[in-house]
Amino acid sequence: MDFEIPKSTRDITNRIRAFVEGELMPLEARYIGSGFKEMLPQMAEARAKVKALGLWAPHIAEARGGMGLSLTQFAHVSEVLGRSPLGHFAFNCQAPDVGNMEVLQHFGTEAQKERWLGPLIGGEIRSCFSMTEPEMPGSNPVMMETRAEVDGDDYVINGRKWFTSSADGAAFAIVMAVTNPKADSPYLRASQIIVPTDTPGFERVRNISVMGDPGDDYASHAEILYTDCRVPRSNLLGAEGAGFVIAQERLGPGRIHHCMRWIGISERAFDLMCARAAGREIAPGRPLGTRQMVQQWIAESRAEIDAARLMVLKTAWRIDKEGAAAARDDISLIKFYVAGVLQRVLDRAIQAHGALGMTDQTPLSYWWRHERGARIYDGPDEVHKSSVAKRILRTYGMTQS
Ligand SMILES: Cc1cc2nc3c(=O)[nH]c(=O)nc-3n(C[C@H](O)[C@H](O)[C@H](O)COP(=O)(O)OP(=O)(O)OC[C@H]3O[C@@H](n4cnc5c(N)ncnc54)[C@H](O)[C@@H]3O)c2cc1C
């Protein structure tokens, strides 16, 4: 593994950083104050500029209209974009669309790609991923109640989902539903099915209020009710019963995107904390940074962010070289480690700002509200810790689960 970032990658991240700082950061206060829908005209303008600069959809192959970056290169880009809450959206590599694009690329039929992937890559439509259910444990999704039953040439879907991020305004959902309840392995019972959001029986019940913010449009998490929701069987992604296999494929690269975004947030919080420590006088002529407690926050944050980045880049490099299955442990390790670093750095940065840290005059409180979930979504930290530890202990001879 080479520690030097290639010049070609640095050139790209420098250009993207200039755009994030010059074009997107000035929009943040308005977004945090007014919501995402208000921002749609400005975001459309920003997206047009990104396209004109040739920086659009960095994760997508050039032949399909993207930049064709490797996962490791995209990891660096994702960090830079993470410095602003608007970064990934402006470059059309925002979750959950980024994962849905990857799934459609790998598992979609030609007809599915034409109808859904093309417009998604072009930024003409958005999508969502609908797996978690309010009454069932998302940490153990094989316990899923939503059913998709075959009726002639159709699937008929019934069930209730929640935390379907970005469903508000999405053109379609990829829904996880049980299609093969009698399959021997519980991991072969569910399938992923494309459901256009204007299908009768698809009802967005509400946007769920998260830490006091119901959000809107792209920046929201919805409860969805599926009632006799009928879609053609040709909307199945991959093989019937392969829903969890596909989900696993999606999660490997997806964790790299999330973790590098979290590192970008941590770096911005770090910058804000250091500027505050250097500039805020807490006694005549004595800035906050003269206090050892604050010095420790800064040193610990620097070490934790650097360690986190090295872990994520090593994982991305391994996925690029050997595939997601070989990097399974690394993927679990970065998920909980980086989510923890993000939360500790944000907490210290808020503390260093005093009352200002609680206001919306910096993006810190926005991230505090919306990234507390980092330790929960994409698999709760505890599940990742247990599964890595069990695999390690097996190599020491432990056979009990
Ligand atoms: C901001 C946000 C966005 C989301 N976006 C989406 C989305 O777009 N689509 C989607 O389908 N879902 C989404 N989710 C849902 C997310 O995937 C689930 O919340 C997650 O999988 C956990 O499931 P649960 O909430 O049902 O918690 P539960 O499964 O009920 O678990 C609750 C808690 O129990 C503990 N726990 C669980 N299992 C174990 C264990 N084995 N050992 C020890 N402790 C354990 C953990 O601390 C866990 O947080 C999102 C969630 C959030 C917060």
PDBQT file of the ligand as one rigid body, heavy atoms in Angstrom, charges set to zero:
ROOT
HETATM    1  C1  LIG A 501     -30.454   8.261   9.984  1.00  0.00    +0.000 C 
HETATM    2  C2  LIG A 501     -30.882   6.877   9.609  1.00  0.00    +0.000 A 
HETATM    3  C3  LIG A 501     -31.065   6.559   8.265  1.00  0.00    +0.000 A 
HETATM    4  C4  LIG A 501     -31.508   5.290   7.894  1.00  0.00    +0.000 A 
HETATM    5  N1  LIG A 501     -31.736   5.015   6.557  1.00  0.00    +0.000 NA
HETATM    6  C5  LIG A 501     -32.265   3.817   6.204  1.00  0.00    +0.000 A 
HETATM    7  C6  LIG A 501     -32.650   3.562   4.846  1.00  0.00    +0.000 A 
HETATM    8  O1  LIG A 501     -32.459   4.396   3.952  1.00  0.00    +0.000 OA
HETATM    9  N2  LIG A 501     -33.255   2.378   4.542  1.00  0.00    +0.000 N 
HETATM   10  C7  LIG A 501     -33.472   1.432   5.507  1.00  0.00    +0.000 A 
HETATM   11  O2  LIG A 501     -34.019   0.375   5.173  1.00  0.00    +0.000 OA
HETATM   12  N3  LIG A 501     -33.127   1.647   6.806  1.00  0.00    +0.000 NA
HETATM   13  C8  LIG A 501     -32.537   2.811   7.180  1.00  0.00    +0.000 A 
HETATM   14  N4  LIG A 501     -32.216   3.058   8.496  1.00  0.00    +0.000 N 
HETATM   15  C9  LIG A 501     -32.513   2.053   9.507  1.00  0.00    +0.000 C 
HETATM   16  C10 LIG A 501     -31.264   1.352  10.044  1.00  0.00    +0.000 C 
HETATM   17  O3  LIG A 501     -30.708   0.525   9.063  1.00  0.00    +0.000 OA
HETATM   18  C11 LIG A 501     -31.686   0.581  11.324  1.00  0.00    +0.000 C 
HETATM   19  O4  LIG A 501     -32.079   1.545  12.285  1.00  0.00    +0.000 OA
HETATM   20  C12 LIG A 501     -30.583  -0.290  11.884  1.00  0.00    +0.000 C 
HETATM   21  O5  LIG A 501     -30.335  -1.402  11.045  1.00  0.00    +0.000 OA
HETATM   22  C13 LIG A 501     -30.936  -0.816  13.296  1.00  0.00    +0.000 C 
HETATM   23  O6  LIG A 501     -32.191  -1.416  13.303  1.00  0.00    +0.000 OA
HETATM   24  P1  LIG A 501     -33.295  -0.994  14.389  1.00  0.00    +0.000 P 
HETATM   25  O7  LIG A 501     -33.438   0.468  14.353  1.00  0.00    +0.000 OA
HETATM   26  O8  LIG A 501     -34.514  -1.804  14.123  1.00  0.00    +0.000 OA
HETATM   27  O9  LIG A 501     -32.673  -1.355  15.808  1.00  0.00    +0.000 OA
HETATM   28  P2  LIG A 501     -32.751  -2.765  16.563  1.00  0.00    +0.000 P 
HETATM   29  O10 LIG A 501     -32.453  -3.874  15.625  1.00  0.00    +0.000 OA
HETATM   30  O11 LIG A 501     -34.010  -2.820  17.330  1.00  0.00    +0.000 OA
HETATM   31  O12 LIG A 501     -31.525  -2.614  17.562  1.00  0.00    +0.000 OA
HETATM   32  C14 LIG A 501     -31.551  -1.659  18.635  1.00  0.00    +0.000 C 
HETATM   33  C15 LIG A 501     -30.212  -1.602  19.316  1.00  0.00    +0.000 C 
HETATM   34  O13 LIG A 501     -29.939  -2.856  19.907  1.00  0.00    +0.000 OA
HETATM   35  C16 LIG A 501     -28.545  -3.087  19.936  1.00  0.00    +0.000 C 
HETATM   36  N5  LIG A 501     -28.279  -4.389  19.302  1.00  0.00    +0.000 N 
HETATM   37  C17 LIG A 501     -28.922  -4.929  18.237  1.00  0.00    +0.000 A 
HETATM   38  N6  LIG A 501     -28.393  -6.134  17.934  1.00  0.00    +0.000 NA
HETATM   39  C18 LIG A 501     -27.420  -6.379  18.841  1.00  0.00    +0.000 A 
HETATM   40  C19 LIG A 501     -26.494  -7.444  19.068  1.00  0.00    +0.000 A 
HETATM   41  N7  LIG A 501     -26.464  -8.516  18.258  1.00  0.00    +0.000 N 
HETATM   42  N8  LIG A 501     -25.621  -7.333  20.099  1.00  0.00    +0.000 NA
HETATM   43  C20 LIG A 501     -25.633  -6.250  20.905  1.00  0.00    +0.000 A 
HETATM   44  N9  LIG A 501     -26.479  -5.207  20.739  1.00  0.00    +0.000 NA
HETATM   45  C21 LIG A 501     -27.340  -5.266  19.721  1.00  0.00    +0.000 A 
HETATM   46  C22 LIG A 501     -27.876  -1.945  19.161  1.00  0.00    +0.000 C 
HETATM   47  O14 LIG A 501     -27.352  -1.009  20.075  1.00  0.00    +0.000 OA
HETATM   48  C23 LIG A 501     -29.023  -1.353  18.392  1.00  0.00    +0.000 C 
HETATM   49  O15 LIG A 501     -28.840   0.044  18.122  1.00  0.00    +0.000 OA
HETATM   50  C24 LIG A 501     -31.735   4.307   8.892  1.00  0.00    +0.000 A 
HETATM   51  C25 LIG A 501     -31.546   4.637  10.242  1.00  0.00    +0.000 A 
HETATM   52  C26 LIG A 501     -31.114   5.885  10.610  1.00  0.00    +0.000 A 
HETATM   53  C27 LIG A 501     -30.923   6.205  12.059  1.00  0.00    +0.000 C 
ENDROOT
TORSDOF 0
